[in-house]
Amino acid sequence: QVQLVESGGGLVQAGGSLRLSCAASGRTFSTYNKAWFRQAPGKEREFVAGMRRSGAETYYADSVKGRFIISGDNAKNTVYLQMNSLKPEDTAVYYCAGDIRGSDWSTGYVSYWGKGTLVTVSS
C-alpha cells in the first residue's frame, strides 16, 4: 500500500511559479514509478509528468514540456513538481500518482492516487 498527500497548490498570476509536493508513505519510495496528473473543470484527468522508479528517466506532456520539472527525494519520500511560466490553462486539480504500470502513463494503470491540490492561475 502507498499513501500520497499533495501540498503546495494555490492561486498564482500568469507567468508565476509554484512547487507542488507529494509526501509518500507505505512501500519503499524507490520501488515504484511516480507521476503528476491534473484535471481541469469539465475535462478528463490527464498526464502531466512522470518519473521512473530509478529517478533517471522523466517524461512530460507536450503542454508542459520546458516549463514543469518533476523530481524526487528518496530520503524524504517526496516527489515534487516545479511549475514555471504558469498559464491560465494550467488551472486544475493536480494529483500525485504512484505505481503506474505500463509505458504510456495512462490513468487506468495508476495503482495509488492522492486527493489532489488545486492550482489556479489568474490572467
N, CA and C atoms as a LAMMPS dump frame, in Angstrom:
ITEM: TIMESTEP
0
ITEM: NUMBER OF ATOMS
369
ITEM: BOX BOUNDS ff ff ff
-5.0000000000000000e+02 5.0000000000000000e+02
-5.0000000000000000e+02 5.0000000000000000e+02
-5.0000000000000000e+02 5.0000000000000000e+02
ITEM: ATOMS id mol type element x y z
1 1 1 N 0.83 -1.199 0
2 1 2 C 0 0 0
3 1 3 C 0.862 1.245 0
4 2 1 N 0.373 2.268 -0.67
5 2 2 C 1.052 3.559 -0.739
6 2 3 C 0.045 4.656 -0.42
7 3 1 N 0.42 5.572 0.455
8 3 2 C -0.416 6.738 0.747
9 3 3 C 0.305 7.974 0.196
10 4 1 N -0.452 8.835 -0.472
11 4 2 C 0.109 10.023 -1.11
12 4 3 C -0.652 11.26 -0.649
13 5 1 N 0.092 12.282 -0.228
14 5 2 C -0.535 13.515 0.234
15 5 3 C 0.125 14.694 -0.48
16 6 1 N -0.665 15.414 -1.265
17 6 2 C -0.16 16.565 -2
18 6 3 C -0.261 17.839 -1.179
19 7 1 N 0.599 18.792 -1.519
20 7 2 C 0.535 20.129 -0.93
21 7 3 C 1.192 21.11 -1.89
22 8 1 N 0.962 22.395 -1.641
23 8 2 C 1.634 23.426 -2.42
24 8 3 C 0.777 24.132 -3.44
25 9 1 N -0.46 23.706 -3.587
26 9 2 C -1.328 24.389 -4.54
27 9 3 C -1.723 25.77 -4.04
28 10 1 N -2.338 26.543 -4.916
29 10 2 C -2.782 27.878 -4.539
30 10 3 C -3.097 28.724 -5.743
31 11 1 N -3.223 30.012 -5.502
32 11 2 C -3.545 30.984 -6.551
33 11 3 C -2.265 31.713 -6.961
34 12 1 N -2.024 31.794 -8.255
35 12 2 C -0.83 32.472 -8.756
36 12 3 C -1.189 33.204 -10.045
37 13 1 N -0.489 34.283 -10.312
38 13 2 C -0.723 35.021 -11.547
39 13 3 C -0.02 34.326 -12.712
40 14 1 N -0.543 34.557 -13.885
41 14 2 C 0.092 34.017 -15.087
42 14 3 C 1.544 34.474 -15.156
43 15 1 N 2.412 33.544 -15.526
44 15 2 C 3.834 33.828 -15.573
45 15 3 C 4.563 33.471 -14.29
46 16 1 N 3.827 33.202 -13.239
47 16 2 C 4.423 32.87 -11.958
48 16 3 C 4.804 31.407 -11.835
49 17 1 N 5.24 31.038 -10.641
50 17 2 C 5.708 29.685 -10.372
51 17 3 C 5.083 29.135 -9.096
52 18 1 N 4.992 27.826 -9.041
53 18 2 C 4.568 27.105 -7.842
54 18 3 C 5.333 25.799 -7.792
55 19 1 N 5.54 25.285 -6.598
56 19 2 C 6.112 23.956 -6.447
57 19 3 C 5.156 23.089 -5.642
58 20 1 N 4.726 22.015 -6.253
59 20 2 C 3.877 21.057 -5.574
60 20 3 C 4.745 19.972 -4.953
61 21 1 N 4.291 19.472 -3.818
62 21 2 C 4.972 18.375 -3.146
63 21 3 C 3.99 17.233 -2.941
64 22 1 N 4.526 16.026 -2.933
65 22 2 C 3.721 14.837 -2.681
66 22 3 C 4.498 13.948 -1.719
67 23 1 N 4.008 13.858 -0.503
68 23 2 C 4.654 13.022 0.503
69 23 3 C 4.084 11.617 0.435
70 24 1 N 4.97 10.65 0.312
71 24 2 C 4.555 9.258 0.173
72 24 3 C 4.897 8.463 1.421
73 25 1 N 4.068 7.493 1.711
74 25 2 C 4.342 6.57 2.814
75 25 3 C 3.854 5.186 2.41
76 26 1 N 4.316 4.205 3.13
77 26 2 C 3.953 2.83 2.796
78 26 3 C 5.129 2.106 2.172
79 27 1 N 4.967 1.672 0.946
80 27 2 C 6.036 0.954 0.253
81 27 3 C 7.274 1.818 0.088
82 28 1 N 8.409 1.151 -0.043
83 28 2 C 9.669 1.864 -0.259
84 28 3 C 9.561 2.746 -1.491
85 29 1 N 9.885 4.016 -1.301
86 29 2 C 9.653 5.068 -2.3
87 29 3 C 10.303 4.758 -3.639
88 30 1 N 11.463 4.167 -3.613
89 30 2 C 12.222 3.959 -4.845
90 30 3 C 11.786 2.739 -5.638
91 31 1 N 10.75 2.048 -5.192
92 31 2 C 10.359 0.804 -5.858
93 31 3 C 9.212 0.968 -6.845
94 32 1 N 8.716 2.175 -7.028
95 32 2 C 7.602 2.354 -7.95
96 32 3 C 7.713 3.68 -8.697
97 33 1 N 7.087 3.704 -9.877
98 33 2 C 7.028 4.932 -10.673
99 33 3 C 6.126 5.956 -9.982
100 34 1 N 6.398 7.246 -10.238
101 34 2 C 5.567 8.325 -9.709
102 34 3 C 5.203 9.27 -10.843
103 35 1 N 4.102 9.959 -10.656
104 35 2 C 3.681 10.894 -11.7
105 35 3 C 2.755 11.938 -11.126
106 36 1 N 2.578 12.981 -11.9
107 36 2 C 1.578 14.002 -11.624
108 36 3 C 0.565 14.006 -12.774
109 37 1 N -0.686 14.071 -12.407
110 37 2 C -1.779 14.235 -13.355
111 37 3 C -2.544 15.488 -12.946
112 38 1 N -3.409 15.949 -13.836
113 38 2 C -4.26 17.084 -13.482
114 38 3 C -5.626 16.927 -14.125
115 39 1 N -6.595 17.589 -13.51
116 39 2 C -7.96 17.559 -14.044
117 39 3 C -8.563 18.945 -13.936
118 40 1 N -8.827 19.528 -15.085
119 40 2 C -9.472 20.831 -15.147
120 40 3 C -10.981 20.643 -15.111
121 41 1 N -11.722 21.669 -14.721
122 41 2 C -13.191 21.548 -14.663
123 41 3 C -13.771 21.124 -16.005
124 42 1 N -14.587 20.098 -15.975
125 42 2 C -15.248 19.633 -17.183
126 42 3 C -14.383 18.815 -18.114
127 43 1 N -13.164 18.518 -17.688
128 43 2 C -12.252 17.761 -18.551
129 43 3 C -11.806 16.472 -17.872
130 44 1 N -11.258 15.573 -18.662
131 44 2 C -10.752 14.327 -18.114
132 44 3 C -9.401 14.546 -17.448
133 45 1 N -9.094 13.656 -16.548
134 45 2 C -7.789 13.706 -15.902
135 45 3 C -6.714 13.375 -16.939
136 46 1 N -5.624 14.153 -16.919
137 46 2 C -4.587 13.959 -17.91
138 46 3 C -3.203 13.892 -17.274
139 47 1 N -2.32 13.198 -17.967
140 47 2 C -0.943 13.067 -17.524
141 47 3 C -0.217 14.395 -17.669
142 48 1 N 0.633 14.715 -16.68
143 48 2 C 1.43 15.936 -16.717
144 48 3 C 2.918 15.611 -16.779
145 49 1 N 3.373 14.827 -15.802
146 49 2 C 4.801 14.497 -15.742
147 49 3 C 4.969 13.189 -14.985
148 50 1 N 5.982 12.408 -15.376
149 50 2 C 6.219 11.138 -14.729
150 50 3 C 7.692 10.871 -14.527
151 51 1 N 7.975 10.007 -13.591
152 51 2 C 9.354 9.66 -13.269
153 51 3 C 9.439 8.176 -12.983
154 52 1 N 10.352 7.492 -13.663
155 52 2 C 10.544 6.07 -13.401
156 52 3 C 11.141 5.88 -12.014
157 53 1 N 10.996 4.674 -11.485
158 53 2 C 11.38 4.434 -10.098
159 53 3 C 12.856 4.688 -9.859
160 54 1 N 13.664 4.542 -10.89
161 54 2 C 15.088 4.816 -10.733
162 54 3 C 15.359 6.299 -10.552
163 55 1 N 14.42 7.125 -10.986
164 55 2 C 14.617 8.563 -10.949
165 55 3 C 15.41 9.099 -12.117
166 56 1 N 15.942 8.199 -12.935
167 56 2 C 16.805 8.62 -14.034
168 56 3 C 16.034 9.034 -15.274
169 57 1 N 14.797 8.595 -15.406
170 57 2 C 14.01 8.901 -16.593
171 57 3 C 12.785 9.705 -16.22
172 58 1 N 12.589 10.805 -16.902
173 58 2 C 11.408 11.632 -16.684
174 58 3 C 10.689 11.86 -18.011
175 59 1 N 9.399 12.095 -17.899
176 59 2 C 8.551 12.251 -19.075
177 59 3 C 7.576 13.399 -18.818
178 60 1 N 7.227 14.098 -19.901
179 60 2 C 6.355 15.26 -19.765
180 60 3 C 5.319 15.295 -20.884
181 61 1 N 4.156 15.809 -20.54
182 61 2 C 3.175 16.107 -21.578
183 61 3 C 3.699 17.272 -22.407
184 62 1 N 3.349 17.284 -23.665
185 62 2 C 3.825 18.354 -24.55
186 62 3 C 3.421 19.734 -24.035
187 63 1 N 2.264 19.813 -23.4
188 63 2 C 1.74 21.099 -22.945
189 63 3 C 2.561 21.729 -21.825
190 64 1 N 3.377 20.936 -21.14
191 64 2 C 4.15 21.47 -20.01
192 64 3 C 5.657 21.339 -20.216
193 65 1 N 6.066 20.69 -21.304
194 65 2 C 7.478 20.462 -21.557
195 65 3 C 8.215 21.794 -21.619
196 66 1 N 9.328 21.885 -20.907
197 66 2 C 10.11 23.113 -20.862
198 66 3 C 9.674 24.077 -19.772
199 67 1 N 8.526 23.82 -19.156
200 67 2 C 8.038 24.7 -18.085
201 67 3 C 7.959 23.991 -16.733
202 68 1 N 7.643 22.707 -16.736
203 68 2 C 7.486 21.944 -15.496
204 68 3 C 8.65 20.974 -15.343
205 69 1 N 8.997 20.711 -14.083
206 69 2 C 10.055 19.745 -13.79
207 69 3 C 9.6 18.837 -12.663
208 70 1 N 9.671 17.527 -12.883
209 70 2 C 9.362 16.55 -11.843
210 70 3 C 10.678 16.071 -11.241
211 71 1 N 10.68 15.92 -9.932
212 71 2 C 11.88 15.433 -9.253
213 71 3 C 11.461 14.674 -8.002
214 72 1 N 12.398 13.924 -7.46
215 72 2 C 12.082 13.14 -6.279
216 72 3 C 13.22 13.157 -5.288
217 73 1 N 12.88 12.968 -4.031
218 73 2 C 13.871 12.895 -2.952
219 73 3 C 13.596 11.614 -2.182
220 74 1 N 14.418 10.594 -2.428
221 74 2 C 14.193 9.301 -1.776
222 74 3 C 14.338 9.397 -0.262
223 75 1 N 15.227 10.266 0.199
224 75 2 C 15.434 10.401 1.647
225 75 3 C 14.197 10.967 2.337
226 76 1 N 13.453 11.805 1.616
227 76 2 C 12.253 12.436 2.19
228 76 3 C 10.973 11.757 1.72
229 77 1 N 11.098 10.732 0.866
230 77 2 C 9.907 10.059 0.318
231 77 3 C 8.943 11.069 -0.301
232 78 1 N 9.486 11.97 -1.057
233 78 2 C 8.683 13.062 -1.611
234 78 3 C 8.987 13.261 -3.095
235 79 1 N 7.949 13.481 -3.854
236 79 2 C 8.086 13.833 -5.265
237 79 3 C 7.557 15.255 -5.445
238 80 1 N 8.238 16.004 -6.293
239 80 2 C 7.918 17.419 -6.482
240 80 3 C 7.516 17.688 -7.93
241 81 1 N 6.781 18.76 -8.095
242 81 2 C 6.51 19.272 -9.434
243 81 3 C 6.748 20.777 -9.396
244 82 1 N 7.841 21.194 -9.984
245 82 2 C 8.142 22.615 -10.102
246 82 3 C 7.459 23.133 -11.357
247 83 1 N 6.597 24.118 -11.19
248 83 2 C 5.82 24.649 -12.305
249 83 3 C 6.203 26.102 -12.528
250 84 1 N 6.748 26.384 -13.688
251 84 2 C 7.189 27.735 -14.049
252 84 3 C 6.385 28.255 -15.233
253 85 1 N 6.433 29.557 -15.422
254 85 2 C 5.736 30.197 -16.552
255 85 3 C 4.299 29.711 -16.653
256 86 1 N 3.61 29.741 -15.546
257 86 2 C 2.257 29.204 -15.492
258 86 3 C 1.298 29.998 -16.368
259 87 1 N 0.345 29.287 -16.927
260 87 2 C -0.661 29.868 -17.807
261 87 3 C -2.045 29.605 -17.231
262 88 1 N -3.026 30.411 -17.586
263 88 2 C -4.389 30.16 -17.088
264 88 3 C -4.88 28.746 -17.424
265 89 1 N -4.456 28.194 -18.548
266 89 2 C -4.892 26.848 -18.917
267 89 3 C -4.24 25.752 -18.068
268 90 1 N -3.317 26.116 -17.204
269 90 2 C -2.756 25.155 -16.247
270 90 3 C -3.645 25.01 -15.016
271 91 1 N -4.679 25.817 -14.909
272 91 2 C -5.604 25.73 -13.78
273 91 3 C -6.258 24.362 -13.733
274 92 1 N -6.131 23.69 -12.589
275 92 2 C -6.655 22.331 -12.447
276 92 3 C -6.393 21.847 -11.028
277 93 1 N -7.005 20.725 -10.705
278 93 2 C -6.613 19.98 -9.514
279 93 3 C -5.487 19.047 -9.933
280 94 1 N -4.388 19.112 -9.222
281 94 2 C -3.21 18.299 -9.535
282 94 3 C -3.147 17.111 -8.572
283 95 1 N -2.988 15.939 -9.16
284 95 2 C -2.974 14.702 -8.397
285 95 3 C -1.619 14.018 -8.491
286 96 1 N -1.153 13.559 -7.363
287 96 2 C 0.033 12.716 -7.314
288 96 3 C -0.397 11.268 -7.532
289 97 1 N 0.414 10.538 -8.262
290 97 2 C 0.093 9.151 -8.574
291 97 3 C 1.301 8.264 -8.318
292 98 1 N 1.028 7.059 -7.811
293 98 2 C 2.112 6.13 -7.524
294 98 3 C 1.859 4.768 -8.123
295 99 1 N 2.937 4.103 -8.496
296 99 2 C 2.892 2.749 -9.061
297 99 3 C 2.042 2.731 -10.331
298 100 1 N 2.578 3.35 -11.364
299 100 2 C 1.909 3.39 -12.654
300 100 3 C 2.515 2.296 -13.533
301 101 1 N 1.713 1.346 -13.938
302 101 2 C 2.182 0.25 -14.765
303 101 3 C 2.127 0.616 -16.239
304 102 1 N 2.864 -0.077 -17.038
305 102 2 C 2.879 0.202 -18.46
306 102 3 C 3.81 1.351 -18.798
307 103 1 N 3.792 1.737 -20.064
308 103 2 C 4.739 2.744 -20.543
309 103 3 C 4.085 4.031 -21.032
310 104 1 N 2.753 4.106 -20.995
311 104 2 C 2.117 5.292 -21.576
312 104 3 C 1.461 6.197 -20.556
313 105 1 N 1.717 5.982 -19.274
314 105 2 C 1.23 6.868 -18.216
315 105 3 C -0.284 7.08 -18.289
316 106 1 N -0.98 6.003 -18.481
317 106 2 C -2.436 6.078 -18.559
318 106 3 C -3.049 6.093 -17.166
319 107 1 N -4.135 6.864 -16.991
320 107 2 C -4.797 6.907 -15.687
321 107 3 C -5.298 5.527 -15.284
322 108 1 N -5.609 4.692 -16.248
323 108 2 C -6.134 3.371 -15.951
324 108 3 C -5.126 2.428 -15.333
325 109 1 N -3.864 2.787 -15.392
326 109 2 C -2.82 1.917 -14.86
327 109 3 C -2.187 2.459 -13.578
328 110 1 N -2.849 3.439 -12.979
329 110 2 C -2.36 4.004 -11.723
330 110 3 C -2.922 3.203 -10.556
331 111 1 N -2.042 2.782 -9.664
332 111 2 C -2.488 1.998 -8.509
333 111 3 C -2.89 2.864 -7.321
334 112 1 N -2.224 4.003 -7.159
335 112 2 C -2.473 4.842 -5.982
336 112 3 C -2.596 6.306 -6.39
337 113 1 N -3.578 6.97 -5.791
338 113 2 C -3.821 8.394 -6.036
339 113 3 C -3.815 9.172 -4.733
340 114 1 N -3.307 10.408 -4.809
341 114 2 C -3.536 11.334 -3.726
342 114 3 C -4.895 11.988 -3.905
343 115 1 N -5.262 12.868 -2.967
344 115 2 C -6.572 13.515 -3.034
345 115 3 C -6.564 14.771 -3.878
346 116 1 N -5.384 15.257 -4.222
347 116 2 C -5.275 16.396 -5.124
348 116 3 C -5.077 17.721 -4.417
349 117 1 N -4.509 18.66 -5.157
350 117 2 C -4.325 20.023 -4.675
351 117 3 C -4.665 20.975 -5.818
352 118 1 N -5.411 22.027 -5.493
353 118 2 C -5.923 22.928 -6.521
354 118 3 C -4.898 24.005 -6.868
355 119 1 N -4.658 24.161 -8.156
356 119 2 C -3.819 25.227 -8.674
357 119 3 C -4.691 26.126 -9.551
358 120 1 N -4.702 27.409 -9.229
359 120 2 C -5.482 28.375 -10
360 120 3 C -4.538 29.443 -10.534
361 121 1 N -4.538 29.629 -11.836
362 121 2 C -3.666 30.623 -12.466
363 121 3 C -4.553 31.719 -13.037
364 122 1 N -4.374 32.922 -12.525
365 122 2 C -5.181 34.052 -12.984
366 122 3 C -4.471 34.783 -14.124
367 123 1 N -5.281 35.357 -15.007
368 123 2 C -4.714 36.047 -16.178
369 123 3 C -4.484 37.521 -15.902
